[in-house]
């Protein structure tokens, strides 16, 4: 299924057909499998849905696991908990949230909430060097444990907190437990009331851990059209239909490049950014792109200066980044 609204492409006047042609060509290349196993692509620009395409049997009503896009939704709820006074300081240390946990000792005592948000907690953690399911992958061991929170807290330390980025889905599980303790609700319940209901997101599902907590690391299932709504909410600095759902300051702070990972990527509070040296953003007049990145190629890209949201869902589990050139080769030029 494909809905391509060429007449609404943001490139006005004589450039309009060129933008339409680019999106049409991209749609055809995805259909031919040139970007791997893409299930959907939606391009929203300046108030219009320019492209809404579904592939490989997926439809508009299909919900799919968005994996670590869940982390960015969790980050939004951390911001909401600050706004409501449930959380008070980014510098609050781990013992404040788990005061009776004897495994929090030594360097773990100075891990802060911000360290968790930026994945600089300092734990020994092996997630990206092996495939999920491998015995040496910490996520594999985490899912086999009875208490996911305790599994993370009991990891040894590899670095001083706040000094080293290590991709760690476990620290996002800690954020979920902190949210649950602070608000008195599961993250699923808290998100439903503060985000999904105002955005009129009605078709969704959230996995839970063996002890009943929301899987804030990778457990959310959404429709692509509802992923677009979440991207729009951030593009609009937390405002939705006249209601301020998230504080603009949190949107700005959480999506900023807090951590410089390497020459390709930066990281914020559970949001990714392309580094300035990344060729994907080389032709943009401004590098303000930030995105939620889920395993397999599930993405929500937000580009404020282009008034653009791009969503893709996929099952490119061996190379989730193979979609990135579609941004610079087709989507960015089409809306410019």
Secondary structure by P-SEA (a helix, b strand, c coil): ccccccccccccccaaaaaaaaaaaaaaaaaacccccccbbbbbccccccbbbbccccccccccccccaaaaaaaaaaaaaaaaccccccccccccccccccccccccccccaaaaaacccccccccccccccccccaaaaaaacccaaaaaaaccccccccccccccaaaaaaaaaaaaaaacccaaaaaaaccccccccccbbbbbcccccccccccbbbcaaaaaaaaaaaaacccccccccccaaaaaaaacccccccccccccccbbbbccccccccccccccbbbbbcccccbbbbbccccbbbbbbbccccccccaaaaaaaccccccc
